Amino acid sequence: MTALNLGRKRVAIIGGGYAGMAAAVELAAAGVQVTVFEAGKVLGGRARRVERASLSSHNTSNKPAALDNGQHLVIGAYSELLRLMRVCGVDLEAAFLRQPMRLQVEPDFLLECPRLPAPLHLAVGLFRAKGLNWGERWALIRAIQVAKWRGWRLKKDVTVAEWLQLQHQPATLISRFWAPLTLAALNTPLELASAQVLLNVLRDSLGGRRAASDLMLPKLDFTDLFPAPAAEFVKANGGYIQLGQRVKSVHGNTGGWCIDGGEQYFDAVIIATAPHQAAKLLADSNQASELAQQLAAWPYQPIVTVYLQYEADVKLSQPMLGLSDAISQWVFDRGVTHACPGLIAVVISAQGLHSGLSHDELALAVQQELHERLDLPDLVLQQQVITEKRATFACTPDLVRPDNRTEIAGLYLAGDYTAGLASMNANGFEDARGEYPATLEGAVRSGVKAARAVLKDF
Ligand SMILES: Cc1cc2nc3c(=O)[nH]c(=O)nc-3n(C[C@H](O)[C@H](O)[C@H](O)COP(=O)(O)OP(=O)(O)OC[C@H]3O[C@@H](n4cnc5c(N)ncnc54)[C@H](O)[C@@H]3O)c2cc1C
């Protein structure tokens, strides 16, 4: 990227999650002086290293195991995240365990896309899908092919449950494939989730290049994966990262923007927080009150991650496995990815029957399920449960999402919830193709998009 001659413009970014750090890298690379204000002690926001984990597991080099606030999955379609990681000098080979798409959902479903050029990889994968009878397999192939022929667009957005009914999808196929996929991709139950957003995800993953559907299991914690190298990149380009600084107010006047009444002025401000935090900031600062109200009412869904430490020789048959009709949805072996033998992470997306259980009850229920369904020992050495109540926004049909530019000149928004994140080509974004669910890629694209809006307005 070539640096613009901007007479060293200054931009404040509030929030050091994936969106904020993506905006920071994009601006720093263009020659802007960036200051990131992050309330937490570590960068990463909803995808961050958890420092004070009670689980005292050790990795093979005998360092305390780094946990994340939640087990995340990256796919090959996350083109902007991977691009910015490269810009920041991250070695992608070392950062990820990359493998072709393999969705194994116990007891017996398996969709594996072989290393063949697209769309053959998908055709062969669907044709060979295991755990389905011919009627169910044909129903799956037909639903995906019809969506593809229609350009992955619905005339009218409906819930995933309604769309599956319209596509005559059998109950077994729904419980083995569609339900775990929708929860993993949209973190919203089928009955509430947007079918159009699910199709956008399918278009860019299964319907894209073969490599786009690759599963990329991180080998690093989520602070080290991108936000920490991004911070180094920003500092190397004359910017600042201020950790542990929760911004309370932003005010603009003819001199520019000031943060918490400070003396330093900025030419623009990007609020890169979650929607409810942006709402508070806007309301406390008496800015954009209508937008503040809209963001304050933003709907969320939770995600729980249950970490179970077994004896070091305990392994899964695959680094990642799904379970159908169970509390435990996706199970990850961090012995394979993070050199922490015997450490298993179990992800439970969205609200559900488990929501009424205490952490101890939930850990016990999960432990029993893994014992009964995956033959893991019935004894764990240690456990830790992390609940993120506002993990992602509820991805419902026709959710109206705000643009990166606000009605106030010089004030911008970034975050996984903003508008027009689905597709990006060499010239910029094609907003017409729809939206992304709350994902790391959505957050990064939004940060890049906000930064480009700032640069354009300069
Ligand atoms: C448990 C869990 C599992 C997930 N799994 C996946 C997955 O597998 N794949 C995937 O792609 N996505 C996943 N996601 C979603 C993904 O993590 C989010 O979409 C993404 O991290 C959102 O990034 P963001 O920058 O938009 O917001 P955030 O990460 O929320 O960043 C906002 C930042 O702003 C800071 N902040 C807030 N208020 C202030 C203030 N006043 N002053 C200063 N700083 C402030 C916060 O501390 C935070 O660091 C998961 C999320 C969770 C919680």
The ligand as an SDF file (V2000), in Angstrom:
LIG
                    3D

 53 58  0  0  0  0  0  0  0  0999 V2000
  -16.9840  -17.0150   22.4150 C   0  0  0  0  0  0  0  0  0  0  0  0
  -16.9570  -16.4730   21.0060 C   0  0  0  0  0  0  0  0  0  0  0  0
  -16.7210  -17.3310   19.9430 C   0  0  0  0  0  0  0  0  0  0  0  0
  -16.7040  -16.8300   18.6380 C   0  0  0  0  0  0  0  0  0  0  0  0
  -16.3980  -17.6750   17.6070 N   0  0  0  0  0  0  0  0  0  0  0  0
  -16.1360  -17.1560   16.3870 C   0  0  0  0  0  0  0  0  0  0  0  0
  -15.5940  -17.9810   15.3540 C   0  0  0  0  0  0  0  0  0  0  0  0
  -15.3870  -19.1840   15.5230 O   0  0  0  0  0  0  0  0  0  0  0  0
  -15.3140  -17.3990   14.1500 N   0  0  0  0  0  0  0  0  0  0  0  0
  -15.5200  -16.0690   13.9420 C   0  0  0  0  0  0  0  0  0  0  0  0
  -15.2060  -15.5990   12.8550 O   0  0  0  0  0  0  0  0  0  0  0  0
  -16.0540  -15.2650   14.8940 N   0  0  0  0  0  0  0  0  0  0  0  0
  -16.3470  -15.7700   16.1080 C   0  0  0  0  0  0  0  0  0  0  0  0
  -16.8290  -14.9530   17.1090 N   0  0  0  0  0  0  0  0  0  0  0  0
  -17.2040  -13.5620   16.7820 C   0  0  0  0  0  0  0  0  0  0  0  0
  -15.9810  -12.6280   16.7640 C   0  0  0  0  0  0  0  0  0  0  0  0
  -15.1790  -12.8450   17.8960 O   0  0  0  0  0  0  0  0  0  0  0  0
  -16.4960  -11.1900   16.7750 C   0  0  0  0  0  0  0  0  0  0  0  0
  -17.3650  -11.0230   15.6790 O   0  0  0  0  0  0  0  0  0  0  0  0
  -15.3570  -10.1760   16.6420 C   0  0  0  0  0  0  0  0  0  0  0  0
  -14.3020  -10.4610   17.5280 O   0  0  0  0  0  0  0  0  0  0  0  0
  -15.9150   -8.7690   16.9120 C   0  0  0  0  0  0  0  0  0  0  0  0
  -14.8640   -7.8270   16.7990 O   0  0  0  0  0  0  0  0  0  0  0  0
  -15.1230   -6.2740   16.9560 P   0  0  0  0  0  0  0  0  0  0  0  0
  -13.8070   -5.6180   16.8250 O   0  0  0  0  0  0  0  0  0  0  0  0
  -16.2270   -5.8760   16.0480 O   0  0  0  0  0  0  0  0  0  0  0  0
  -15.7080   -6.0610   18.4410 O   0  0  0  0  0  0  0  0  0  0  0  0
  -15.0260   -6.3700   19.8530 P   0  0  0  0  0  0  0  0  0  0  0  0
  -14.1860   -7.5760   19.7640 O   0  0  0  0  0  0  0  0  0  0  0  0
  -16.1300   -6.3770   20.8380 O   0  0  0  0  0  0  0  0  0  0  0  0
  -14.0520   -5.1430   20.1110 O   0  0  0  0  0  0  0  0  0  0  0  0
  -14.4640   -3.9750   20.7560 C   0  0  0  0  0  0  0  0  0  0  0  0
  -13.3380   -3.5010   21.6640 C   0  0  0  0  0  0  0  0  0  0  0  0
  -13.6800   -2.2250   22.1750 O   0  0  0  0  0  0  0  0  0  0  0  0
  -13.2780   -2.1560   23.5310 C   0  0  0  0  0  0  0  0  0  0  0  0
  -14.0730   -1.0890   24.1510 N   0  0  0  0  0  0  0  0  0  0  0  0
  -15.4060   -1.0800   24.3990 C   0  0  0  0  0  0  0  0  0  0  0  0
  -15.8010    0.0960   24.9330 N   0  0  0  0  0  0  0  0  0  0  0  0
  -14.6700    0.8490   25.0170 C   0  0  0  0  0  0  0  0  0  0  0  0
  -14.4240    2.1760   25.4760 C   0  0  0  0  0  0  0  0  0  0  0  0
  -15.4060    2.9570   25.9440 N   0  0  0  0  0  0  0  0  0  0  0  0
  -13.1460    2.6560   25.4410 N   0  0  0  0  0  0  0  0  0  0  0  0
  -12.1390    1.8680   24.9610 C   0  0  0  0  0  0  0  0  0  0  0  0
  -12.3370    0.6040   24.5040 N   0  0  0  0  0  0  0  0  0  0  0  0
  -13.5750    0.1120   24.5230 C   0  0  0  0  0  0  0  0  0  0  0  0
  -13.5540   -3.5430   24.0570 C   0  0  0  0  0  0  0  0  0  0  0  0
  -12.8060   -3.7990   25.2370 O   0  0  0  0  0  0  0  0  0  0  0  0
  -13.1100   -4.4050   22.8690 C   0  0  0  0  0  0  0  0  0  0  0  0
  -11.7530   -4.7560   22.9460 O   0  0  0  0  0  0  0  0  0  0  0  0
  -16.9230  -15.4360   18.4040 C   0  0  0  0  0  0  0  0  0  0  0  0
  -17.1840  -14.5890   19.4840 C   0  0  0  0  0  0  0  0  0  0  0  0
  -17.1880  -15.0770   20.7740 C   0  0  0  0  0  0  0  0  0  0  0  0
  -17.4110  -14.1390   21.9270 C   0  0  0  0  0  0  0  0  0  0  0  0
  1  2  1  0
  2  3  1  0
  2 52  2  0
  3  4  2  0
  4  5  1  0
  4 50  1  0
  5  6  2  0
  6  7  1  0
  6 13  1  0
  7  8  2  0
  7  9  1  0
  9 10  1  0
 10 11  2  0
 10 12  1  0
 12 13  2  0
 13 14  1  0
 14 15  1  0
 14 50  1  0
 15 16  1  0
 16 17  1  0
 16 18  1  0
 18 19  1  0
 18 20  1  0
 20 21  1  0
 20 22  1  0
 22 23  1  0
 23 24  1  0
 24 25  2  0
 24 26  1  0
 24 27  1  0
 27 28  1  0
 28 29  2  0
 28 30  1  0
 28 31  1  0
 31 32  1  0
 32 33  1  0
 33 34  1  0
 33 48  1  0
 34 35  1  0
 35 36  1  0
 35 46  1  0
 36 37  1  0
 36 45  1  0
 37 38  2  0
 38 39  1  0
 39 40  1  0
 39 45  2  0
 40 41  1  0
 40 42  2  0
 42 43  1  0
 43 44  2  0
 44 45  1  0
 46 47  1  0
 46 48  1  0
 48 49  1  0
 50 51  2  0
 51 52  1  0
 52 53  1  0
M  END
$$$$
